[in-house]
Amino acid sequence: MRIWDVSSGEQLISMETGPVDVWTVVFSPDDKHVISGSNAGKITMYSVEGGKQEQTLDTRGKFILSLAYVNI
């Protein structure tokens, strides 16, 4: 997964997602994290600044077709 600067066209960061396809992504409201959903049923949170994986939720094979970030 890659994050690009739209104005310059420069790639800012690349994040390793493993051997699965990322189907959906969402940014946190503070833009510090990006969360991806995959065809393998994994929801993974990455740090935008460092590109490091911070947390993963395994839905046991359920396809992740959409995500929403909600502050409660």
N, C-alpha and C positions, 0 to 999 in steps of 0.2 A: 504494500500500500504506500502511496507517495503523496506528499503535500507539496503543492506548487504555489509560487507567487504569481498570481494572475497578471499583474501589471508587467512584470519583467519576463515571465515565462521560465523563470529559474526554479529548479527543483530545490525545495528547502530541506526536506527530510524524507527518508525511506524507512519503512517499518516492515520487518519480517513477519509474515502472517502464517508461515508454515505451509504444509502441503494442501491447503484448502483454498477454495475460491471465496473471496469476500463479496458478499451480495449486497450489503447495505452498510452505510456509515452515518454517524451523527457526531457533531461537535458538542462539547459541554457548553453551557451558557457563558462560562468565563474563558472559553477557547483554550483551556489548558490541557484538555483531554479529547481524544477521538475514540469513539466506540464503534467496533465493527461487528457485523453478524455474518455468519458463513453458512455454506451448504452442509457443513458437518455438524451444525447445531451448537457452535461455539459463539459466545458473546465475549469479546475481548476489549479491555480498556488499555489504551496506550497514552503515554505522556507525549504531548506535541513537542515540547522543548527537546527532549532527549530521544524520542522515538522508542522508548523502552516499554515493554509489556508490563502492566501493573497488576491487572486482575483478569481472570477468565471464569466464565460461568458456562458449564456444560449442560445443555438441555437434553442430552442423551439422544442425539441424532435428529432432533426436530429442526427442519429448515428455518433459518432466520430470514424472513422476507421484509421486515421493517423494524425500525427502532425509533424510540422517542426518548428524549432526556427530560425528566420532570423533577423540578425542585419541590420537595415537600417540607 
